[in-house]
Amino acid sequence: MHTTHDIRSIAEHFPSCGEFQGTVPWGKGHINDTYCAEFNRLGASVRFIFQRVNRNVFRNPVALMENVERVTAHLASKLNGHPDAGRRALRLVRTGSGCAWHVDDAGNHWRVYPFITAASTYDSVRTPEQAFQAAKAFGHFQKMLADLPSPRLHDTIPDFHHTPKRLAALENAIEADAVNRAHLCREEIQFAFARKSIVGRLLEAQLPERVTHNDTKLNNVMLDDVTGEGICVLDLDTVMPGVALYDFGDMVRTATSPAAEDERDLSKVTMRFPMFEALVRGYLGAAGDFLTPDEARWLAFSGKLITFETGLRFLTDFLAGDGYFKTHREFHNLDRCRTQFRLVESIELQEKAMRQLVEEIGRGRRGAFDSPRPVH
């Protein structure tokens, strides 16, 4: 359930927004509380996004906001002079004292972004072109941050994509069985441990450390309402050091299946190959010139691993009593887990063809990065 906050009182600390008019809850995020607030500024109606950082998930909100501040500033420097720079990257609104965030009396950390107009987010990918545009946007995002100056960004969630530790957390949750749910998910537990051999492969590959987004689902990219172009990457809370393939793998997880993340009819869950091809073309078209051959070689596998890891996380949270992800119905996290695991099975059936496609596109490079052909 979305907790109601007094946005009017928070807005008083961001005077440049204007005169507060009203607000509504915004978005479908699992973690933070988000509001769209309307203001009157010099007679014109303007909107801003207000977000409260979830301290139960992000235990060091100051470190998180320092990351966001550095990343948004660097993106702004890269876009300096671009005629549409204000829509191409998030920009933090400063408080009256010049800070990039506000801490309220309850200790909550708040940030404010200008509302990006004439662009929309989508919860599911409808066409290969949308997949292409999202992958291109995330690839460009990585590329712009490839030369972020020292120091290294904070790890806002340590070991976020450390899959062996995610499996270990599941083992602990099974042993504790804190809310007596282990008997409800024996098949899912068996599925998880049957794939124990894959959890360490990306870590063992010793790939370069990059600045990565770590939550690359489609609704974290805004697509222009007219052109369909991916113009702005959202939700920077998990931007931190990582492996580039974490981002690509999460795109495969979230963009290739037509089913919702919590779909209960598992017959709808499948890895659509045309969507995967669009992701490869879009991502490599934007990020391919700074990736190493070793990174490109693991693209197909990364989709399976990150999907599997996410399923582990949902299953662990279900066993522990749903303390991490927001839930809206009984057994919601178990439904999410089952969806991820079914997608893993679909990827496994097509993994060889996925690897072959990546190799073909890698060999073709120059002509391979056009928009995907229409699927009839």
For each residue, the residues with C-beta under 8 A, 3 or more apart:
1:
2: 25 33
3: 33
4:
5: 10 33 35 52 108
6: 9 10
7: 10 11 20 23 35 37 50
8: 11 12 20 23
9: 6 12 104
10: 5 6 7 13 14 50 102 104 110
11: 7 8 14 17 20 37 39 50
12: 8 9 15 20
13: 10 95 96 102 110
14: 10 11 17 48 93 94 95 96 102 112
15: 12 96
16: 93 94 96
17: 11 14 20 37 39 41 46 48 93 112
18: 39 40 41 42 46
19: 39 40 41
20: 7 8 11 12 17 23 37 39
21: 37 38 39 40 45
22: 37 38
23: 7 8 20 35 36 37 38 50
24: 35 36
25: 2 33 34 35
26: 34 35 36 49
27: 34 121 219
28: 123 219
29: 32 34 235 326
30: 325 326
31: 54 57 237 325 326
32: 29 51 52 53 54 237
33: 2 3 5 25 51 52 54
34: 25 26 27 29 49 50 51 52
35: 5 7 23 24 25 26 49 50 51
36: 23 24 26 47 48 49 50 115
37: 7 11 17 20 21 22 23 47 48 49 50
38: 21 22 23 45 46 47
39: 11 17 18 19 20 21 45 46 47 48
40: 18 19 21 43 44 45 46
41: 17 18 19 44 46
42: 18
43: 40
44: 40 41
45: 21 38 39 40
46: 17 18 38 39 40 41 114 115
47: 36 37 38 39 114 115
48: 14 17 36 37 39 93 112 113 114 115
49: 26 34 35 36 37 112 113 114 115
50: 7 10 11 23 34 35 36 37 110 111 112
51: 32 33 34 35 110 111 112 113
52: 5 32 33 34 108 109 110
53: 32 58 61 64 65 108 109 110 111 237
54: 31 32 33 57 58
55: 58 59 61 107 108 109
56: 323 324
57: 31 54 157 324
58: 53 54 55 61 64 156 157 237
59: 55
60: 63 64 154 156
61: 53 55 58 64 65 101 109
62: 65 66 109
63: 60 66 67 154 156
64: 53 58 60 61 67 68 109 154 156 237
65: 53 61 62 68 69 100 101 109 111
66: 62 63 69 70 154
67: 63 64 70 71 153 154 156 236 239 240
68: 64 65 71 72 90 92 100 111 236 237 239
69: 65 66 72 73 92 100
70: 66 67 73 74 148 153
71: 67 68 74 75 145 148 153 211 236 239
72: 68 69 75 76 89 90 91 92 236
73: 69 70 76 77
74: 70 71 77 78 144 145 148 149
75: 71 72 78 79 88 89 90 141 144 145
76: 72 73 79 80 85 89 91
77: 73 74 80
78: 74 75 144
79: 75 76 82 85 88 89
80: 76 77 85
81: 85
82: 79 85 88
83:
84: 87 88 231
85: 76 79 80 81 82 88 89
86: 91 114 116
87: 84 116 117 118 119 222 231 232
88: 75 79 82 84 85 231 232
89: 72 75 76 79 85 232 233
90: 68 72 75 113 232 233 234 236
91: 72 76 86 113 114
92: 68 69 72 100 101 111 112 113
93: 14 16 17 48 111 112 113 114
94: 14 16 98 99 100
95: 13 14 98 99 100 101 102
96: 13 14 15 16
97:
98: 94 95
99: 94 95 102
100: 65 68 69 92 94 95 111
101: 61 65 92 95 109 110 111
102: 10 13 14 95 99 109 110 111
103: 107 108 109 110
104: 9 10 107 108 110
105:
106:
107: 55 103 104
108: 5 52 53 55 103 104
109: 52 53 55 61 62 64 65 101 102 103
110: 10 13 50 51 52 53 101 102 103 104
111: 50 51 53 65 68 92 93 100 101 102
112: 14 17 48 49 50 51 92 93
113: 48 49 51 90 91 92 93
114: 46 47 48 49 86 91 93
115: 36 46 47 48 49
116: 86 87 119 222 231 232
117: 87
118: 87 224 225 226
119: 87 116 222 223 224 225 231 232
120: 222 223 225
121: 27 218 219 220 221 222 223 234
122: 125 126 130 218 219 223
123: 28 218 219 260
124: 218 258 260
125: 122 130 131 134 218 254 255 256 258 275
126: 122 130
127: 130 131
128: 131 132 274 275 277 278 372 374 375
129: 132 133 228 278 371 372
130: 122 125 126 127 133 134 218 223 228
131: 125 127 128 134 135 218 251 255 256 275 278 279 282 372
132: 128 129 135 136 278 279 281 282 371 372
133: 129 130 136 137 221 223 228 229 230 282
134: 125 130 131 137 138 216 218 221 223 230 251 255 279 282
135: 131 132 138 139 248 251 255 278 279 280 281 282 283 286
136: 132 133 139 140 230 282 283 285 286
137: 133 134 140 141 221 230 231 232 233 286
138: 134 135 141 142 213 216 221 230 233 247 248 251 283 286
139: 135 136 142 143 282 283 284 285 286 287 288
140: 136 137 143 144 286 287
141: 75 137 138 144 145 213 233
142: 138 139 145 146 210 211 212 213 244 247 286 287 290
143: 139 140 146 286 287 289 290
144: 74 75 78 140 141
145: 71 74 75 141 142 148 210 211 239
146: 142 143 210 211 290
147:
148: 70 71 74 145 153 211
149: 74
150:
151:
152: 241
153: 67 70 71 148 211 239 240 241
154: 60 63 64 66 67 240
155: 158 159 160 240 241
156: 58 60 63 64 67 160 237 238 239 240
157: 57 58 160 238 240
158: 155
159: 155 162 165
160: 155 156 157 214 238 240 242
161: 214 242 243 246 306 309
162: 159 165 166 203
163: 166 167 198 199 200 202 203 305 308 309 312
164: 167 168 199 200 203
165: 159 162 168 169
166: 162 163 169 170 199 309 312 313 316
167: 163 164 170 171 192 196 199 312
168: 164 165 171 172
169: 165 166 172 173 312 316
170: 166 167 173 174 189 192 312 315 316 319
171: 167 168 174 175
172: 168 169 175 176
173: 169 170 176 177 178 315 316 319 320
174: 170 171 177 182 189 319
175: 171 172
176: 172 173 319 320
177: 173 174 180 181 182 319
178: 173 319 320 321
179: 319 320 321
180: 177 183
181: 177 184 185 318 319 334
182: 174 177 185 186 189 319
183: 180 186
184: 181 331 334
185: 181 182 188 189 315 318 319 334 337
186: 182 183 189 190
187: 190 191
188: 185 191 192 311 315 334 337 338 341
189: 170 174 182 185 186 192 193 315
190: 186 187 193 194
191: 187 188 194 195 341
192: 167 170 188 189 195 196 308 311 312 315 341
193: 189 190 196
194: 190 191
195: 191 192 198 199 308 344
196: 167 192 193 199
197:
198: 163 195 201 304 305 308
199: 163 164 166 167 195 196 305 308 309
200: 163 164 203 204
201: 198 204 205 298 301 305
202: 163 205 207 243 245 246 298 301 302 305
203: 162 163 164 200
204: 200 201
205: 201 202 294 298
206:
207: 202 243 244 245 292 294 295 298
208: 243 244 292 295
209: 241 242 243
210: 142 145 146 241 242 243 244
211: 71 142 145 146 148 153 239 240 241 242
212: 142 239 240 241 242 243 244 246 247
213: 138 141 142 216 220 233 235 236 238 239 247
214: 160 161 238 239 240 242 246 247 250
215: 220 235 237 238 250
216: 134 138 213 220 247 248 250 251 254
217: 220 250 251 253 254 255
218: 121 122 123 124 125 130 131 134 221 254 255
219: 27 28 121 122 123 234
220: 121 213 215 216 217 233 234 235
221: 121 133 134 137 138 218 230 232 233 234
222: 87 116 119 120 121 230 231 232 234
223: 119 120 121 122 130 133 134 228 229 230 231
224: 118 119 227 228 229 230 231
225: 118 119 120
226: 118
227: 224
228: 129 130 133 223 224
229: 133 223 224
230: 133 134 136 137 138 221 222 223 224
231: 84 87 88 116 119 137 222 223 224
232: 87 88 89 90 116 119 137 221 222
233: 89 90 137 138 141 213 220 221 236
234: 90 121 219 220 221 222
235: 29 213 215 220 238
236: 67 68 71 72 90 213 233 239
237: 31 32 53 58 64 68 156 215
238: 156 157 160 213 214 215 235
239: 67 68 71 145 153 156 211 212 213 214 236
240: 67 153 154 155 156 157 160 211 212 214
241: 152 153 155 209 210 211 212
242: 160 161 209 210 211 212 214 246 247
243: 161 202 207 208 209 210 212 246 295
244: 142 207 208 210 212 247 248 287 291 295
245: 202 207 248 249 295 298 299 302
246: 161 202 212 214 242 243 249 250 302 306
247: 138 142 212 213 214 216 242 244 250 251
248: 135 138 216 244 245 251 252 279 283 299 302 303
249: 245 246 252 253 302 303 304 305 306 307
250: 214 215 216 217 246 247 253 254 306 310
251: 131 134 135 138 216 217 247 248 254 255 279 283 303
252: 248 249 255 256 271 276 279 302 303 304 306 307 347
253: 217 249 250 256 257 303 306 307 310 340 343
254: 125 216 217 218 250 251 257 261
255: 125 131 134 135 217 218 251 252 275 279
256: 125 131 252 253 271 272 275 276 279 303 343
257: 253 254 268 269 270 271 272 339 343 346
258: 124 125 268 270 272
259: 263 265 266 268 269 270 339
260: 123 124 263 339
261: 254 336 339 340
262: 332 335 336 339
263: 259 260 266 268 269 335 339
264: 335 338
265: 259 268
266: 259 263 269 338 339 342
267:
268: 257 258 259 263 265
269: 257 259 263 266 339 342 343 346
270: 257 258 259 343 346
271: 252 256 257 275 276 303 343 346 347 350
272: 256 257 258 275 276
273: 276 277 350 353 354 357
274: 128 277 278 372 375
275: 125 128 131 255 256 271 272 278 279
276: 252 256 271 272 273 279 280 303 350 354 357
277: 128 273 274 280 281 357 372
278: 128 129 131 132 135 274 275 281 282 372
279: 131 132 134 135 248 251 252 255 256 275 276 282 283
280: 135 276 277 283 284 299 357 358 361
281: 132 135 277 278 284 285 361 368 369 370 371 372
282: 131 132 133 134 135 136 139 278 279 285 286 369
283: 135 136 138 139 248 251 279 280 286 287 288 299
284: 139 280 281 287 288 291 296 361 362 365 368 369
285: 136 139 281 282 288 368 369
286: 135 136 137 138 139 140 142 143 282 283
287: 139 140 142 143 244 283 284 290 291
288: 139 283 284 285 291 296 365 369
289: 143
290: 142 143 146 287
291: 244 284 287 288 295 296
292: 207 208 295 296
293: 296 297 362
294: 205 207 297 298
295: 207 208 243 244 245 291 292 298 299
296: 284 288 291 292 293 299 358 362
297: 293 294 358
298: 201 202 205 207 245 294 295 301 302
299: 245 248 280 283 295 296 302 303 358
300: 303 304 351 354 355 357 358
301: 201 202 298 304 305 351 355
302: 202 245 246 248 249 252 298 299 305 306
303: 248 249 251 252 253 256 271 276 299 300 306 307 347 354
304: 198 249 252 300 301 307 308 344 347 348 351
305: 163 198 199 201 202 249 301 302 308 309
306: 161 246 249 250 252 253 302 303 309 310
307: 249 252 253 303 304 310 311 340 343 344 347
308: 163 192 195 198 199 304 305 311 312 340 341 344
309: 161 163 166 199 305 306 312 313
310: 250 253 306 307 313 314 340
311: 188 192 307 308 314 315 336 337 338 339 340 341 344
312: 163 166 167 169 170 192 308 309 315 316 337
313: 166 309 310 316 317 324 325
314: 310 311 317 318 325 333 334 336 337 340
315: 170 173 185 188 189 192 311 312 318 319 333 334 337
316: 166 169 170 173 312 313 319 320
317: 313 314 320 321 322 323 324 325 333
318: 181 185 314 315 322 331 333 334 337
319: 170 173 174 176 177 178 179 181 182 185 315 316
320: 173 176 178 179 316 317 323 324
321: 178 179 317
322: 317 318 325 327 332 333
323: 56 317 320
324: 56 57 313 317 320
325: 30 31 313 314 317 322 332 333 336
326: 29 30 31
327: 322 332 333
328: 332
329: 332 335
330:
331: 184 318 334 335
332: 262 322 325 327 328 329 335 336
333: 314 315 317 318 322 325 327 336 337
334: 181 184 185 188 314 315 318 331 337 338
335: 262 263 264 329 331 332 338 339
336: 261 262 311 314 325 332 333 339 340
337: 185 188 311 312 314 315 318 333 334 340 341
338: 188 264 266 311 334 335 341 342
339: 257 259 260 261 262 263 266 269 311 335 336 342 343
340: 253 261 307 308 310 311 314 336 337 343 344
341: 188 191 192 308 311 337 338 344 345
342: 266 269 338 339 345 346
343: 253 256 257 269 270 271 307 339 340 346 347
344: 195 304 307 308 311 340 341 347 348
345: 341 342 348 349
346: 257 269 270 271 342 343 349 350
347: 252 271 303 304 307 343 344 350 351 354
348: 304 344 345 351
349: 345 346
350: 271 273 276 346 347 353 354
351: 300 301 304 347 348 354 355
352: 355 356
353: 273 350 356 357
354: 273 276 300 303 347 350 351 357 358
355: 300 301 351 352 358 359
356: 352 353 359 360
357: 273 276 277 280 300 353 354 360 361
358: 280 296 297 299 300 354 355 361 362
359: 355 356 362 363
360: 356 357 363 364 368
361: 280 281 284 357 358 364 365 368
362: 284 293 296 358 359 365 368
363: 359 360
364: 360 361 367 368
365: 284 288 361 362 368 369
366: 369
367: 364 370
368: 281 284 285 360 361 362 364 365
369: 281 282 284 285 288 365 366
370: 281 367
371: 129 132 281
372: 128 129 131 132 274 277 278 281 375
373:
374: 128
375: 128 274 372
376:
